[in-house]
């Protein structure tokens, strides 16, 4: 007898990588809540290096932790003095020589990138020290990831040769020329932190900058700034919705949220989520398969 036809409502199994959150602060959340969930990799973007090394060595079950170590900032610069930031989370850099020493410490601590803070409301790194941080990091094969906040700080990061902005710029609309110069970079979304009842000018500026950046060929990836205010510990559905509002869909959306998927493998397991709403629905029902190593994929 021929095989029975599948039930009309049967949904073929889909295998995808887990969610990669490229901007978190694990020292500000209950890390245990991330065990064996849809988020399989996080990038801690600024904390006491001794603590981040320990978290990476013994992470919650099923989670990979990557880290940058401290914020590198000017003496008295952001986030110095913030109640949430331990003293060891801030590396104050006052000279090119100090920049070289700071980068060497990131390498020694196993950081995957050098985090730089350019926050216009506080003391700022001079151009020569900023260039030194970028040059030293690149000389040892590390990217430079920048918190750029305030007038002119995105342009300074781009001009200095930074690789990644850890937030989509939200404090000012960027000129078309600056967007074009930044198109080789990666931007981490963190759009939902600007969302508020009744709308937000910061969110509107971020969405506009992000749309034009993506249209220019820039790479936009999912990151939540987990730990910044009442952000959820785990998948941030609003962040995915906002990536949809930027215009990401299909493989571009999967790449942004899940990391680079194997396109032929996905094609063999159709249907896959194509829109933000479909991806959110898929993640709500996704579970870890016991037979697959942690961090190597999920199935609904």
LUMDO-951667 format. One record per residue: z, y, x of N, C-alpha, C in turn. Coordinates in steps of 0.2 Angstrom, whole numbers, plus 5000, padded with zeros to 4 digits. Layout:
<lozas>
ZYXZYXZYX
...
</lozas>
This chain:
<lozas>
500049945004500050005000500050065004
499750115002499750185006500450215006
500550245012501150285012501250325006
501950335004502050374998501950455001
501650494996501550564998502250594998
502350645003502950685003503150724997
503750734995503950764990503650834990
503450864984503150934984503550984988
504250984987504651034990504851014997
504650965000504850945007504550995012
505051015016504851065022504851025028
504251025032504250995038504751025043
505050985047505551005052505251055057
505651105059505451155064505951155069
505651155075506151155081505951225085
506451265086506451325090506951335095
506851375100507451395104508051425100
508651435103509151475100509051545101
509451585098509451655098509751675105
509451725108509651755114509851825113
510451845113510751915112510751945119
510351995120510252025127510752085128
511152095124511652155125512252135121
512752115125513452105122513952125127
514652135124515152145128515752095126
515752035129516151985127516951995127
517052045131517752065132518052095125
517552115121517752155115517752105108
517552045109517552005103517851935105
517951895099518251835100517651785102
517651765108517151725111517051655108
517651635106517651565103517251555097
517151615093516651615087515951595089
515751605095515051585097514951515099
515451475099515351405100514851365096
514351335098513951285095513651325089
513451385089513151415084512351435086
512051475082511351485083511251525089
511651565091511651605097511751565103
511251545107511351505113511351535120
511251595120511251635126511451705125
511951735129512151805128512051835135
511951905136511951935142512551995141
513051985145513552035145513352085149
513352145146513052205150513652255152
514152235155514652285157515352265156
515652235161516352215161516652205168
517352185168517652165174517352105177
517052115183516652055186517051985186
517651995188518051935188518151895182
518151935176518151905170517451875168
516951905169516251885167516151825171
516251815177516151755181516551695178
517151705176517551655173517251635166
516951685162516651665156516051625157
515651645162515051605163515151535166
515751525170515851465172516151415167
516451445162516751405157516651435150
516051435148515851475141516051435135
516051465129516051425123515551375123
515751315119515251255119514551285117
514051255120513351275118513151335120
513451375124513251445125513151455132
512651495134512551515141512751585142
513151605147513351675148513051695154
512651755154512351785159512751855160
512751885165513151945166512851995171
513052055171512852105176513452125180
514052115178514552145181514752215178
514952265183515152325180514552375178
514752425175514352485174514352525181
513752545183513752585189513552655187
514052705189514052775186514252825191
514152885190514452935194515152935194
515452965199516252975199516353015193
516752985188516953025182516453015176
515952965178515452955173515552905168
515152895163515252855157515252775160
515652735158516152745153516952755156
516952795161517652805164518052835158
518652815158519152835154519152815147
518652775145518552745138519152695137
519452695132520052645130519852575130
519152565129518952495128518752465135
518652505140518352485146518852475152
518952415154519452405159519252445166
519652465170519552505176519052465180
519052395180518652355185517952355182
517852375175517152375172516752435174
517052475178516652545180516652545187
516052545190515952555197515652625199
516152665201515852735203515552745209
514952765209514452765215514352845217
514552865222514452935224513952945230
513652895233513152905238512652855239
512152865242511652805243511952745247
512452765251512752705255513152665250
513552705246513952665241513552625236
512952655235512452615230512252545233
512152545240511952485243512552435243
513152465244513752415244513852395237
513752435232513852405225513352355223
512752365225512252315224512352245227
512652255233512852195237513352155233
513852195230514352155227514152125220
513552155217513252115211512952055213
512652055219512351995222512851945223
513351965226513951915228514251885222
514251925217514651905211514151865206
513551855208513051815204512751855198
512851915198512551955192511751945192
511451955186510751945185510352015186
510752065185510452135185510952185187
510752245189511152295190511152345184
511752355181511852405176512052475178
511652515175511752585177511852625171
512352675171512452715165512252785167
511852815162511552885162511752915156
512352945155512652965149512753045150
512353085146512253155147512953195145
513353155141513953195140514553185145
514353155151514853145156514553155163
514853155168514553165175514053115176
513453135179512853095180512753075187
512453025188512253005195511653055197
511753075203511153115206510553075207
509953115208509353075208509353035214
509653055220509553015226509952955225
510552955222510952895221510652845216
510352875211510052835206509452795209
509052835213508452795217508752745221
509252755225509552715229509752645226
510052655220510252595216509652555214
509152585212508552555210508252515216
508152555221507852525227508252465230
508852475231509252425233509252355229
509252365222509252315218508552275218
508052315218507352285219507252245225
507552275231507552245237507852175238
508252155233508552095233508352055227
507852075223507552045218507952045211
508352105210508752105204508352165200
508352155194508152215189508652265188
508452325186508952375185508952385177
509552385174509552395167509952455165
509752505161510052565161510252585154
510852615153511052645147510852715148
510352735144510152805144510252845138
510752895138510952925132510953005134
510653045129510653115130509953135133
509853205132509253235133509053225141
508453195142508153185148508353125152
508853085149509053025153508552965153
508152955147507652905147507152925152
506952985153506453005158506652995165
507353005166507552995173507552915174
507752875169507752805171507052785172
506552805168505852785169505552805176
505752875178505552905184505752865190
506452845189506752805195506552735196
506152705191505852645192506352585188
506752605184507152555180506752505177
506952445176506552395172506752385165
507352405163507552395156507952445153
507852465147508352515144508752465139
509452475139509852425136509952445128
509652505127509652525120508952565119
508652555113508052595111508352665111
507952715115508252785115508252805107
508852845106508952865099509252935099
509352965105509653035105509053085105
508453075106507953115106507253085105
506753115102506053085101505753085108
505453035110505153035116504353055116
504153095121503453115121502953055121
502353065119501853015120501752995127
501753045131501653035138502252995141
502853005139503452965142503352895139
503252885133503152825130502652785134
502052815136501552775140501752755146
502152805150502452785156502952735156
503252725150503852675149503552605147
502952605145502652545142502652475146
502752485153502852425157503552395156
504052425153504752415153504852365147
505552335147505852305142506352345139
506352355132506952385129507252335125
507952345125508352305121508552345114
508452305108508452345102509052385100
509652355099510252375097510152435092
509752425087509552475082510152475077
510452415075510952415070511552455071
511652475077512352505079512252585076
511652605075511552675072511452675064
511452615061511352605054512052635051
511952665045512552695042512352705035
512852705030512652715023512352785022
511852785019511452855018510952865023
510852825028510352835033510652875039
510352875045510552905051509952935055
510052995057509553025061509452985067
509952955070509952915076509452855075
509552825070509152765068508452785067
508352835063507652855062507252875069
507652905073507352925080507152855084
507652815084507652745087507052705084
506952705078506452665075505752695077
505752765076505052795078504852785086
505352795090505252775097505052705098
505352655095505252585096504552575093
504352595087503652585085503152605090
503252665092502752695097502752655104
503352635106503352595112503052525111
503152495106502752425105502052435104
501852495101501152505100500752515107
501152545111500952565118500952495123
501152445120501152385124501852365127
502352405125503052385128503352325125
503852295128504152235126504852255123
504952235117505552255113505852185112
506552175114506852115113507552125109
507752075106508352075102509052085106
509452125104510052135107510552175102
511152165102511552195096512152235099
512252245105512852275108513452245104
513452185104514052145101514752175104
515152195100515852215102515852295101
515252325100515252395099515352405091
516052425089516152435082516152365078
516052365072516152305068515452265068
515252255073514652205074514852135073
514452095069514552025068514551985075
515051935075515051895081514551835080
513951835082513451785081512851815079
512451795075511751825073511951885069
511551935071511652005067510952005063
511051995057510451985052510152055052
510552115051510252175051509852195057
510052175063509652185069508952155068
508952095065508252065064507852095059
508152125054507852155048507552225051
507852255056507652315059507052305064
507052245067506452225071505852215067
505952195061505452185056505152255054
505652305053505452375051505052405057
505152385063504752415069504052385068
503952325065503352295065503252235068
503752205071503752135074503652085069
503252035070503151975065502851925069
502851865066502551805070502851795077
502351775081502651755088502951815091
502751875090503151935093503851935091
503951925085504651925082505051865085
504751805085505151745088505251755096
504751785099504851805106505451855107
505551905103506051955104506751925102
506751875097507451855095507651795099
507151745100507351675102507151665110
506751715113506551705119505851675119
505451665124504851635124504751565121
504451555115504351495113503751455116
503751395115503151355117502651355111
502151395112501651405106501351345104
501051305108500751235106501251195102
501951195105502451155101502551185095
502651245094502751275087502151265083
501551265085500951255081500951185078
501251135082501251065080501851055075
502251105074502851095069502851145064
502251165062502151215056502551195050
502751235046502751305046503351335050
503251395054503751425057503951495054
504451525055504651585052504151635055
503851675050503351735052503651805051
504051815047504351875045505151875047
505351935047506051945048506451905043
506251915036506651885031506651805032
506051775034505951705035506451685041
506451725046506851705052507551705050
507751755046508451755044508651695040
508251675035508351625031508351555035
507951555040507951495044508551485048
508851545051509451545055510051525051
510051545045510651525041510751455040
510151415040510251345039510151305045
510051335051509951305057510551265060
510451205062511051175065510851145072
511351135076511151105083511051025082
510551005085510350935085510850895090
511150845089511650815093511250785099
510650765098510250735104509950785109
509950845107509650895112510250935116
510050945122510650985126510751055123
511351075123511551145121511051195124
510851245120510451295122509651285122
509451215120508751195121508451195114
508751225109508451225102508851205096
508551225091508951215084508451185079
508751155074508251125069508651145062
508151155057508451175051508751115047
</lozas>
